[in-house]
Amino acid sequence: MLVVALAVALAGIISTFALGFTDGLREPAPNIAQSSGAFVPQDGTDGGIVLLTHEAGDTVQIADVEIAVRANCREGTKQGRIVNLPAGDGNAIRVSDGQIEGQNIFDERSLNAIDNPVSQVNDGGALLQSAYSAGETILFRLPKNKCELTSGDSVTLRVVHTPSESVIIRKQLTA
């Protein structure tokens, strides 16, 4: 009887110890096996469009990502984040909707208008969708009046999967 009581007590201690460890584990990050990026410069006051295409890998829920951007602008290095996705009112990323953190280097017009000069994107891009899967493109504009880029300047992108706190895409683009 003493052995049975000892076994029950030991099982209780071990299960409590083991279950305590699983509480700290995070959801695994999705695997974006391949992605491509491009910077499409524009004339006038429009600046340039950043494109990030999901080539192969797991589908990611747009609500589970944030996009960190670091740009070497003429005025100096600027950093901003696109958060709380998908895009809000008017199909746009806006400070007033709580979707921009850090420095606001982003065009707050509708993503449907931004995609006009981009041949492979005609629906405003993945930031208007619920999921980011193979074949889809995230796009946004860095307007010249917020971040003037000259030829050779760099824009660094990190797509962060927030549930796992993992960077799932890292790209450096050249203007």
Protein Blocks (a to p, Z undefined) as FASTA:
>chain_A
ZZmmmmmmmmmmmmmmmmmmmmmpccdddddfbacddddddehjlopadddddfbdcddd
fklpccddddddfkbpcddddehiacdehiiacfklopaghjdfbdfbdfklmmmmpmkb
cghpjmlmmbdcehiacdddddfkloccdehiacddddddfklopafbdcdddZZ
